[in-house]
């Protein structure tokens, strides 16, 4: 287990952003940005407030913390360094009760931007809803007016797998450590893509030697084709090199992890070992 990282990192400047992939039933990713204060969004209590607001809608406890804010859903020393709170909900709810969700959030003080899945609330808090559904349907747009959301195949496959999510004490659900690692390593995006990989490698290093965790990661990886796992290895290696060797590296605050590059290196070695097991 590595030493605590908290307090060792400068907070990044806020960047508007979004992205993801994950799976089961059908889910929706909610991205919450505090554009005026990254520090506020880095506080787990902000995630709890978001879940509390969503529990007052037809979503109830179906909301799942994902993205970097997935780090708020389990015990870890890895700081999120994020300006977003990401929450996923079943896409089926969007299709069947999208209007009620919009109306309820509006009554709570959020303004829905017409034609989007974006809600703007007090103090600049922003929710962007994305989704997960049947992974066999691939990436697509789900829901009906007034609420339409992006649904992602990888998000659908992971969240729907055994051991990828767990209930939270305060209500709602979160990614398990294994679910977080696999979702981050499979996320494909330019902005924040390196940060995704570094966070995953740090959690891998932190939980090295925990047999149940490693088996869960291997189990989730086996849902994906070998060429996707090779992409995972290559992108994680690129992230490690960028953090450790590029003096000009910058990716939405991920440069804040530079002081623990040795832990990222150990996490990469753990990843190689687990990938070998998954391929086997």
N, C-alpha and C positions, 0 to 999 in steps of 0.2 A: 504494500500500500504506500503510495507516495505521500509526501508532506502536503499540508494544506496549501492551496494556491490562493486562497482568498486574501485580498489586501495587497497582493503582489503585482497587480496589473493596473495600468491606466485605463480609464473608461474610454471607449471609442466615441467619436463624434457620430451623431445620428445620421443615418442614410435611409431615405425611403427605400424599401425593398420588400422582396417577397420571393417565394420559391418553395418547391417541395415535391415529394412523391411518397406514397404509402398504402393497408388493407382489410377488409371484410365487411359483410353486410353492405354498407355504403356510408361513407363519412364525408365531412366537410371541414376543410382547414380554415381556421379563423386566424388571421394575422393581425395583431394589435401593435401599433406603433405609437410611441410617445415621442413625437418629433421634437418637442422642446426639451426633453430630459431623458437621456439614456439611462442615467442613474436610477430614475424612478422605475423604469421598465426592468432593470436588473434586479429589482427587489421581488422576491417570491410573493409578497403580499399583493403585488399588482396582478399576478396570475390568479391568485385566489379571488380578487375582486372581479376579474373577468369571468371566472367560472361561476361566481355568485350571480352575476347579471344574466348569464346564459341559463342558469337553473330556473330563472323566473320566466323563461320562454318555454315553448313546447320541447325544446332541446333537453331540458332537465339534466340528469346526470350522465347523459350520453356524450357530453363534451370530453374530449381527450387532449391533454397538453402534448404538443408535438413541436418540431423545430428545435431551435436552441432553448426555448422555454421548457422543453422536455426535461432539461436538467433540474427544473424545479419539482419534478415529479418523483424523484428518488434521492436517497442520500448520496452526496458526492462532494468532493473538494474542488471540482472543476467549475470555475465561474462561467456564467453564460455569456458575458460580454455582448449583450444583445440589445437592440432597440425594438425588438418585436416580441409579442406574446402570441404564440401560434396555438390554435385550438382546433381540433377536428370533431365533426359531428356526422351522424349518418346522413348520407345524401337523400335517403328515402324521406327523411323529415323535411328536407328542402322541397322535394317534389310535392309532398302531401300537405305541408303546413308552412310553406315559405311565406305566404302573406301574413299569417299569424306571427311568425318570427319577426318579420319586419315591423309589424304594428307594435309588438311588445317592446322591441328595442327602442322604437320611436317614443313610446310612452316613458321609457327609462331615461330619455334625454339624448339618445343617439339619432343623428340625422342620416338617413339612407340616401346615398347618391344614386339617383335614378339610372337604370341600365347597367348598374355594377353590383358587385357583392361587397361594397365598401360602406361602412358605418362610421361616422365621425361623432365623437362624444365630447364630454367636458374635458378641458385642459389638453385638447389636441389628441386624445386617444382615438386610434383608428382601428377598426376591425375590417379585415379583408377575408371573405369566406372562400375557401377552396374545398374540394371534395375528394372522397374516396368511395368506390363502389365495387362492382364485380370486376376483378382484374382482367377477366376475359374480354371486357368491353373496351379496354385500352384507355388512353387519355381522351377525355371528351368534356363537353359542357353539359351540366345537369341542371335540373330544376326548371321552373316555369316562372313567368312574370308574376310578381315584381322581383323575384330573386333568382338569379342564374349564377352558377358556380362552376369553376373548373374542377374536374374529377381526374385524379391521377392513378395510373395503373400500379406503380410501385408502392405508393401510399396504401392503396387498396390491399395489395398482397401482404404487406408487412403487418398493418394494424389488424388484419383479419386472421393472422397466424396465432397459434397457441403460444402463450408466453410473451407476447409483444406488448400488451397493455395490462394495467392493473388499476383497481379502484384507489382513489386518494382519500385520506382521512377527512378532508374538508368537503368531500363530494366531488363528483366528476371522476375522470380517469386520467392516467398519464402513461407515457411510454415506460416500459421497463428498461433497465440499463441495456439489455440485449436489443430490444426494439429500437432504442435510441441510436445505438452504434450502427446497426444495419441500415436504418433509415438515412442517417447522415452520410454513410459511405456510399449509398446508392443515389443520393440526391445529385442531380446534374444541373448546374447553373454556373454562369460566369462570375457574377457578383456574389461574394460570400462562399463560393464553392470550396476554396482552400480552407476557409474557417470551418466549414462543415467537417472536413476530413480531420483537421487538427483536433477538434472537440471529440470526435469518435476515437481517435488514437489515444487521447488522454484518458478517456473512460476505460479503454482496453487496458492501458497500463495500470490504472488504479485498481482494477479487478483481476489482474493477472493471478492465476493460480486458483481462482474460484471455479471449481469444476462445473457447477450447475449453470453459472453464467456463460462459460465457454461453450458448453453443450448447447445452450439456447441460441447463442450467436451462430454456431455451426448449423443448427437446425434451420434457422431462418435463412441463412445463406443457401441452403440446399433447395430453396424454392426458386432459385434463379439459375439461368443457364451459365455454363462455364465461362463463356466469353464475357458475360456481365461481371463475373467475379474477377476476371483478369483486368477488366476496366477498373474495378475497385482497387486492386493492388496497385495499378499504375498511377491512378489519381492520388492515392494515399502517399505513394513515393514522391510524386511531384510536389505535394503539399509539404512533406518533410523537407525536401530540398529547398523549397521557397522560403520556409521559415528559418532554416539553419544557415543558408548560404547567400541569400539575396539581401544585401544591405538596404535595398530600397523597397523591400516587400511591404505591401499594404493591402489589406482586404477586410474592410468593415470591422476593424478592431482586432482581427486575428493576430496582428503584430504584437498585441499585448501578451501573447503566449510565448514570445521568444525567450523569456527567462527560464522556461522549463522545456527547452528543446530536447534536453536529454530524456525527459519523460516521454516526449512524442516519439523519439527514436525507439525506446523500449516498447511503446505501444505498437509501433510498426512491426517489430519483431513478433509480438503476440499475434498481430493480424496475419502475418505469413504462416504462423503455425496453425491458426484456426482455419485459414483458407485451405491449407493442405489437408486438413481433416475433412472439410466440406467437400473438396474435390474427390477425396477417397471414398 
